[in-house]
Structure formats: structure tokens, C-alpha cells
Amino acid sequence: MLNKRFSERLNKELDNIGVPEATAERIEILSKLIKIPKFKAEALLNGITIPDEAVLKTLAQELEVNVDWLIGKSDSKSGAH
């Protein structure tokens, strides 16, 4: 459940910052944005897994959202990262 919510919120935030919806482009951009391998970026985007704590913090900072919101543990999008 958290994986799906995380994936939905991640994709929505990528939409909000103008990342193309095309899968290959989105994987490439996410991979470069948070410095992870493409296969990990694809797994995150598809809700197969959620990132470890370090990647999650980096991702939340880049997207300017709350870590707990990003993984679906909070309804508050902004606040402490």
C-alpha cells in the first residue's frame, strides 16, 4: 500500500515540475535527479519499492515536500523534511 501511494505521489510531483510522462524519459530524469541507477528509478516510479532513508530524504528535498507525505504516512505535503 505504501509503495503504491509513494509511486502516485512521486509521479504527481514529477508532473508538477514538468518531467515528461514518457516512461524512458522519466526514468532517466529521476535517475539523474537523485543519483540512482535507472533500474532503481524505474522500481520507484512503478511502485515496486520505496527508497531507503538517504534516497528518500534527497528526493523529498529535490521535490520540496515532506518525507512522510511522500511515502504516504502524512497528509501534510509541506513541513519538515
N, C-alpha and C positions, 0 to 999 in steps of 0.2 A: 504494500500500500504506500509506504513512504517513497519507494522507488518511483512509482507512477506519479505521485504528487510532485516529487522533486523534478522529474523529467518534464512535466507540464509547466511548472514554474520556470525552469531553466529555459525552455523553448520560448515561453512568453517573453521573458526578459531579453532574450536574444532578438526576438522580433522587435521589441521596443527600442533596441539600439541599432536597428537596421541591418542585422545579419540576414543574408539571403536564406530563403526557406529550402533551397535545393540542398539535399542531404550531403552530398560530397563537399560543397562549399561550406556548409555549416560545420561539418566535422573539422575541416581544415582550419577555419577561423577559431573555433573553440580550442583546438589543439594548440594553436599559436598563442592565443589569448592567455591561457593558464599554463602553458608549457608542459603539456602531457602528450603521450603518444596518441596517434589517431584512433587506434583501437579502443583506448580508454575513453576518448571523447565520444566515440560512437556509442559505447555502452552507456554513458551518462545520458546522452540525448535520447536514447531509446528506452530508458528506464530499467536497464538490465542490472545496474548497480548504482550506488551513491558513492561519492568521493570520500577519501579519507579526510581527516580533520584539516590537514595542511592545505590540500587542494580546495576543500570546501571554503576555508577562510579566504583564500586567494580569489576564488570565484565570487564570493559574496562582496569582497572589496571591489573587484572589477565591475560588478553589476550594480554596486551601491545599494545592496539590500541586506536585510538581517539574515544571518546564518540559519536561525531557527525557522524563519519564514520560508527560506529556500528549500529546506528539507521537509517542510510540512508540519512542523511542530508548533507553529505560531501563525496567527492571522495578521500579525503586525509586520508589514513589509519593511518599514524603516526602523531605525534604532541602533542599538549596539551591535557591532559586527562581531 
